[in-house]
Amino acid sequence: MQPPVADHPIVIRHHSGGPIQSPALPQAVAATQVNYAFFKWYSVLCEQGLQPNVYVLDGGDYAQRNRGSELESIIYWVEDQAGWQFSSGTLAVTTNLFFPDTGYVVGSDMEFNGVNFSWRAQSVQDGRAYGCTSGSTCFDLDTVALHEAGHFYGLDHVLCADAVMFPEATSSTRRTELRVHERVGICALYPPRNSHVANRDTLEHCTAASQCPAQHSCLVRAYEGHSYGWCGKSFTATSQCP
């Protein structure tokens, strides 16, 4: 594969502090399940059997929890009342750091509510069930992680009750398969790259115009001390745009 899939993955990090209050759900298992949720999105097959042009890589443990405040994408469990800043009925939250003038996301943090809820998971490695087993506050991590990964990639809620991106769930809910509109959505946000492009392709990350295809510029935006660039084709009139 050409960049950015191979050379410029989205790096996520798992906070080393949790989950703590779910001793039957080890941190390593929880991290693997969340990683698999990301994988299920970027392994979708788009047109011509190609995958979306996005890839998530686990960068290891991280000691801090920084909700959208820096260019680190952290996954963590909040298990102290003072740390959970949302309603008690909210299962998880994904916070996106983005450039206001473009909507371009440059970092996302994902936090799970371990104050009001406990968690269970069906391991993708050994098939065993981990975590809580019953109760109105025992929720399926695989379902919630897949939903939050959708937000991480940039998708919003939908009102189809059987969809992964439906905004409500109960303790018995298990939704682990993406619906057709969700698969189309991830392919639209991250269209498969042109395999004939030797370097960067349109909309891919860049630091200089020399990395981009012909007739492209490296469009750089800065916000609060951070900057990010991507390859964009130059036009002189709106009529030339696709």
Phi, psi and chi 1 to 4 in degrees:
 res  aa     phi    psi   chi1   chi2   chi3   chi4
   1 MET       -  150.2  -61.8  -66.9  -71.2      -
   2 GLN   -91.2  166.0  -61.2  -72.3  -15.9      -
   3 PRO   -63.3  153.1   22.4  -31.9      -      -
   4 PRO   -92.1   -2.2   34.9  -36.2      -      -
   5 VAL   -57.8  -45.3  172.5      -      -      -
   6 ALA   -84.5  -43.6      -      -      -      -
   7 ASP   -97.2  -17.3  -64.0  -17.6      -      -
   8 HIS  -134.1   62.2  -61.0  -78.2      -      -
   9 PRO   -70.7  159.9   29.7  -36.8      -      -
  10 ILE   -80.1  118.3  -60.2  172.8      -      -
  11 VAL   -93.3  124.9  177.4      -      -      -
  12 ILE  -110.2  156.9   60.4  170.8      -      -
  13 ARG  -135.6  144.1  -57.0 -179.0 -169.8  -83.7
  14 HIS  -102.8  125.7  -67.5  -89.9      -      -
  15 HIS   -62.9  134.0 -179.1 -118.3      -      -
  16 SER   -77.0    3.3   53.7      -      -      -
  17 GLY   -95.8    1.9      -      -      -      -
  18 GLY  -163.7  175.6      -      -      -      -
  19 PRO   -75.0  140.5   26.0  -31.9      -      -
  20 ILE  -102.6  -43.5  -61.9  171.4      -      -
  21 GLN   -78.9    2.3  -64.9  179.7   14.0      -
  22 SER  -118.8   71.5  -60.6      -      -      -
  23 PRO   -60.6  -24.2   21.7  -33.3      -      -
  24 ALA   -80.0   -4.3      -      -      -      -
  25 LEU  -116.7   88.7  178.6   58.9      -      -
  26 PRO   -60.3  152.1  -20.6   32.3      -      -
  27 GLN   -58.3  -39.7 -179.3 -173.1   -3.1      -
  28 ALA   -62.8  -39.6      -      -      -      -
  29 VAL   -66.9  -45.1  173.6      -      -      -
  30 ALA   -59.7  -43.6      -      -      -      -
  31 ALA   -62.9  -41.2      -      -      -      -
  32 THR   -63.2  -40.8  -63.1      -      -      -
  33 GLN   -65.3  -41.4  -61.0  -55.9  115.6      -
  34 VAL   -65.2  -42.7  173.6      -      -      -
  35 ASN   -59.4  -38.8  -69.5  -11.5      -      -
  36 TYR   -67.1  -32.1 -172.6   64.7      -      -
  37 ALA   -62.5  -43.1      -      -      -      -
  38 PHE   -61.8  -42.9  -75.0  111.9      -      -
  39 PHE   -59.9  -40.1  166.3   78.6      -      -
  40 LYS   -63.2  -30.3  -67.4 -164.4   79.6  168.2
  41 TRP   -74.8  -48.6  -78.5   98.8      -      -
  42 TYR   -82.8   -4.7   70.3   70.6      -      -
  43 SER   -95.1    4.1   63.5      -      -      -
  44 VAL   -58.3  144.1  163.1      -      -      -
  45 LEU   -95.4  123.8  -65.7 -177.7      -      -
  46 CYS   -97.2 -155.9  -52.4      -      -      -
  47 GLU   -61.3  145.1  -67.0 -177.8   -1.2      -
  48 GLN    60.6   21.7  -60.8  178.9  -20.2      -
  49 GLY    72.1   16.4      -      -      -      -
  50 LEU   -92.7  154.9  -59.7  174.8      -      -
  51 GLN   -93.1  159.0  -67.0  178.7  -23.8      -
  52 PRO   -58.3  149.0  -21.2   32.2      -      -
  53 ASN   -84.1   64.9 -170.6   23.5      -      -
  54 VAL  -155.0  147.6   65.0      -      -      -
  55 TYR  -151.6  135.3  170.8   60.2      -      -
  56 VAL  -111.8  132.8  169.0      -      -      -
  57 LEU  -121.8  133.5  175.7   67.7      -      -
  58 ASP   -77.3  115.8 -173.2  -15.1      -      -
  59 GLY   -93.5    9.0      -      -      -      -
  60 GLY    95.2 -173.7      -      -      -      -
  61 ASP   -70.8  156.2  -69.0  -13.6      -      -
  62 TYR  -142.4  136.8 -165.0   73.7      -      -
  63 ALA   -85.4  -17.8      -      -      -      -
  64 GLN  -108.4  159.3  -57.5  -62.2  -40.8      -
  65 ARG  -119.2  112.2  -58.2 -171.5  -52.2 -167.8
  66 ASN  -127.9   90.2  -60.0  -69.5      -      -
  67 ARG   -64.5   96.3 -176.2 -178.6  -62.8  126.6
  68 GLY    63.7   17.5      -      -      -      -
  69 SER   -99.9   -6.0   62.1      -      -      -
  70 GLU  -155.4  172.4   59.9 -179.8   56.8      -
  71 LEU   -83.6   53.8  -60.9 -176.7      -      -
  72 GLU  -128.3  132.2  -66.0  -77.6   -3.8      -
  73 SER  -100.4  105.7  -64.3      -      -      -
  74 ILE  -111.1  136.6  -45.2  -59.8      -      -
  75 ILE  -110.2  125.8  -71.2   84.7      -      -
  76 TYR  -152.8  161.1   55.5   93.9      -      -
  77 TRP  -103.1  131.1  -89.1 -104.3      -      -
  78 VAL   -98.5  117.8  178.1      -      -      -
  79 GLU  -125.2   15.5  -59.3 -166.0  -46.3      -
  80 ASP  -122.7  137.4   57.0  -69.7      -      -
  81 GLN   -56.7  -39.5 -170.5   67.7   55.6      -
  82 ALA   -67.7  -26.8      -      -      -      -
  83 GLY   -82.0  -21.6      -      -      -      -
  84 TRP   -89.1  111.2 -175.1 -107.8      -      -
  85 GLN  -101.8   15.3  -60.1 -179.7   14.8      -
  86 PHE  -119.4 -178.3  -53.2   95.5      -      -
  87 SER   -66.9  154.9   74.6      -      -      -
  88 SER   -67.6  -17.3   60.4      -      -      -
  89 GLY   -91.6    0.4      -      -      -      -
  90 THR   -88.9  124.2  -59.6      -      -      -
  91 LEU   -75.0  -42.7  -68.4  163.1      -      -
  92 ALA  -160.2  161.1      -      -      -      -
  93 VAL  -141.0  138.2  171.5      -      -      -
  94 THR  -116.0  124.5  -63.0      -      -      -
  95 THR  -107.7  123.0  -55.4      -      -      -
  96 ASN  -101.5  130.7  -58.8  111.2      -      -
  97 LEU   -95.6  121.7  178.0   65.9      -      -
  98 PHE  -143.8  161.5   61.7   92.7      -      -
  99 PHE   -81.6  120.7  -67.0  106.8      -      -
 100 PRO   -60.2  -30.6  -23.8   34.6      -      -
 101 ASP   -79.0  -15.8   61.3  -21.0      -      -
 102 THR  -126.0  -20.3   63.0      -      -      -
 103 GLY    78.3    6.4      -      -      -      -
 104 TYR   -71.3  116.8 -140.7   95.6      -      -
 105 VAL   -81.0  132.3  176.1      -      -      -
 106 VAL  -121.0   -2.3  -66.9      -      -      -
 107 GLY  -174.1  145.4      -      -      -      -
 108 SER  -143.1  139.0  -61.6      -      -      -
 109 ASP  -114.2  140.8  -69.9  -17.2      -      -
 110 MET  -122.0  122.9 -175.4 -175.3  -61.3      -
 111 GLU  -127.0  139.4   49.8 -162.8  -57.2      -
 112 PHE  -108.7  141.1  -66.9   87.6      -      -
 113 ASN   -81.7   99.7 -177.4   -8.2      -      -
 114 GLY   -98.2    5.6      -      -      -      -
 115 VAL   -83.6  -47.6  176.9      -      -      -
 116 ASN  -103.4   -8.7  -52.9  107.9      -      -
 117 PHE  -136.2  154.3  -59.1   98.2      -      -
 118 SER  -114.6  168.8   53.5      -      -      -
 119 TRP  -133.4  149.3  -60.1   90.3      -      -
 120 ARG  -132.2  157.5   65.3  179.8 -174.7  -87.0
 121 ALA  -154.2  149.6      -      -      -      -
 122 GLN  -103.0  105.1 -170.7   76.5   32.5      -
 123 SER   -58.2  132.4  171.5      -      -      -
 124 VAL   -80.6   -8.4  -63.0      -      -      -
 125 GLN   -94.2  -47.7  -69.2 -173.2  -41.2      -
 126 ASP  -119.8    0.2   59.8   21.0      -      -
 127 GLY    76.6   -0.8      -      -      -      -
 128 ARG   -78.7  154.8  -67.7  173.6   52.6 -168.7
 129 ALA   -91.2  132.9      -      -      -      -
 130 TYR  -124.1  158.2  -70.8   87.6      -      -
 131 GLY    90.2 -159.2      -      -      -      -
 132 CYS   -66.4  161.9   58.4      -      -      -
 133 THR  -117.5  -23.2   57.2      -      -      -
 134 SER  -161.1  172.5   61.5      -      -      -
 135 GLY   112.3  155.5      -      -      -      -
 136 SER   -70.7  -12.4   61.0      -      -      -
 137 THR  -110.8   11.0   60.9      -      -      -
 138 CYS   -96.6  109.3  176.7      -      -      -
 139 PHE  -116.3  155.2  -84.6   74.3      -      -
 140 ASP   -80.5  113.2 -176.0   57.5      -      -
 141 LEU   -63.3  -39.4  172.4   59.4      -      -
 142 ASP   -59.3  -41.7  -55.2  -33.2      -      -
 143 THR   -66.4  -48.1  -63.6      -      -      -
 144 VAL   -70.2  -38.7  177.5      -      -      -
 145 ALA   -64.9  -40.1      -      -      -      -
 146 LEU   -64.4  -39.3 -168.6   60.6      -      -
 147 HIS   -63.4  -48.9  176.2   98.4      -      -
 148 GLU   -67.0  -32.9  -66.5  -56.9  -41.9      -
 149 ALA   -63.0  -34.0      -      -      -      -
 150 GLY   -60.7  -43.2      -      -      -      -
 151 HIS   -63.8  -40.5  -72.0  -40.9      -      -
 152 PHE   -56.2  -42.1 -176.7   97.4      -      -
 153 TYR   -77.1  -13.3  -73.3  123.9      -      -
 154 GLY   116.3    5.5      -      -      -      -
 155 LEU   -89.2  150.7  -73.9   99.9      -      -
 156 ASP  -103.8 -175.9 -154.1  -15.0      -      -
 157 HIS   -70.7  155.4  -70.1  147.2      -      -
 158 VAL  -127.3  160.3  -61.7      -      -      -
 159 LEU  -100.3   16.8  -62.4 -178.1      -      -
 160 CYS   -85.4  118.5  -54.9      -      -      -
 161 ALA   -64.2  -21.5      -      -      -      -
 162 ASP   -95.5    3.8   63.1  -19.0      -      -
 163 ALA   -86.1  149.6      -      -      -      -
 164 VAL   -59.6  -35.8  165.2      -      -      -
 165 MET   -89.2   12.3  -62.8  -49.5  -64.1      -
 166 PHE   -67.0  135.1 -173.1   66.3      -      -
 167 PRO   -81.4    4.0   29.0  -35.3      -      -
 168 GLU  -129.5  153.2  -62.0  177.9    3.6      -
 169 ALA  -155.5  162.2      -      -      -      -
 170 THR  -118.5  175.6   67.9      -      -      -
 171 SER   -64.6  -19.7   59.5      -      -      -
 172 SER   -95.8   -3.6   62.1      -      -      -
 173 THR   -69.0  132.7  -60.6      -      -      -
 174 ARG  -138.7  105.8 -177.1  167.4  171.5   81.5
 175 ARG  -124.3  106.0  -67.7 -170.2  -68.9 -102.4
 176 THR  -126.7   11.3   58.4      -      -      -
 177 GLU  -122.6  128.9  -63.0  -59.3  -34.6      -
 178 LEU   -71.7  138.7  -59.0  173.1      -      -
 179 ARG   -84.0  168.4  -59.9  -58.6  176.7 -177.6
 180 VAL   -60.5  -39.6   61.5      -      -      -
 181 HIS   -70.8  -25.9   50.4   78.3      -      -
 182 GLU   -74.3  -37.6  -67.1  162.2  -27.3      -
 183 ARG   -66.4  -41.2  -62.6 -165.1  -62.9  -90.1
 184 VAL   -63.9  -37.3  169.6      -      -      -
 185 GLY   -63.6  -46.2      -      -      -      -
 186 ILE   -67.6  -32.6 -167.1   69.5      -      -
 187 CYS   -70.7  -32.3  -68.6      -      -      -
 188 ALA   -73.3  -38.0      -      -      -      -
 189 LEU   -72.1  -35.4  -75.8  175.3      -      -
 190 TYR  -130.0   69.6  -55.0   93.3      -      -
 191 PRO   -60.0  141.5   19.6  -30.6      -      -
 192 PRO   -52.7  139.0  -26.1   35.9      -      -
 193 ARG   -76.3  157.9   79.6 -174.9  -41.1  -86.0
 194 ASN   -73.2  112.1 -176.7  -12.8      -      -
 195 SER   -65.3  -13.7   60.4      -      -      -
 196 HIS   -88.1   -7.6  -60.0  -66.5      -      -
 197 VAL   -77.8  123.2  174.7      -      -      -
 198 ALA   -76.5  -29.9      -      -      -      -
 199 ASN  -119.1 -124.9 -157.1   -7.2      -      -
 200 ARG   -79.6  156.7  -51.8  -65.4 -161.0  -85.8
 201 ASP  -112.8  173.5 -157.3   -7.8      -      -
 202 THR   -54.8  132.5  -55.9      -      -      -
 203 LEU    77.9   -0.1  -63.6 -179.1      -      -
 204 GLU   -83.0  153.9  -68.5 -177.0   -4.1      -
 205 HIS   -60.5  140.9  171.0   67.2      -      -
 206 CYS  -149.7  162.8   62.1      -      -      -
 207 THR  -121.7  -11.3   56.4      -      -      -
 208 ALA  -152.1  150.2      -      -      -      -
 209 ALA   -62.2  -26.5      -      -      -      -
 210 SER   -65.2  -18.0   58.8      -      -      -
 211 GLN   -83.1  -12.9  -61.5  170.2  -26.3      -
 212 CYS   -98.0  162.4  -58.7      -      -      -
 213 PRO   -63.2  169.3  -18.9   31.1      -      -
 214 ALA   -59.1  147.6      -      -      -      -
 215 GLN    65.5   20.1  -60.5 -179.7  -30.6      -
 216 HIS  -114.9  155.4  -77.1   61.2      -      -
 217 SER  -119.6  159.6  -59.2      -      -      -
 218 CYS   -93.9  104.7 -175.8      -      -      -
 219 LEU   -86.1  114.5  -53.6  173.9      -      -
 220 VAL  -110.2  131.3  179.1      -      -      -
 221 ARG  -120.7  145.1  -66.5  -69.1 -176.4  -89.6
 222 ALA  -125.0  143.6      -      -      -      -
 223 TYR  -155.6  122.3 -178.5   68.2      -      -
 224 GLU    49.0   46.7  -65.7 -172.6   -9.3      -
 225 GLY    86.0   -4.3      -      -      -      -
 226 HIS  -109.1  150.8  -58.6  -61.1      -      -
 227 SER  -138.2  155.3   62.0      -      -      -
 228 TYR  -154.1  138.7 -166.4   83.0      -      -
 229 GLY  -125.4  151.1      -      -      -      -
 230 TRP  -147.0  155.2   64.7   95.3      -      -
 231 CYS   -77.2  123.5  -65.0      -      -      -
 232 GLY  -131.3  138.5      -      -      -      -
 233 LYS   -78.1  141.4 -168.1  170.7 -175.6  179.8
 234 SER   -93.8  136.1  -59.4      -      -      -
 235 PHE  -129.0  156.2  -63.8   96.7      -      -
 236 THR  -106.6   -9.7   57.4      -      -      -
 237 ALA  -150.1  149.1      -      -      -      -
 238 THR   -60.7  -32.6  -57.7      -      -      -
 239 SER   -63.4  -18.3   59.7      -      -      -
 240 GLN   -83.3  -13.4  -61.4  174.5  -21.0      -
 241 CYS   -77.7  149.2  -60.7      -      -      -
 242 PRO   -68.4      -    7.3   -7.8      -      -
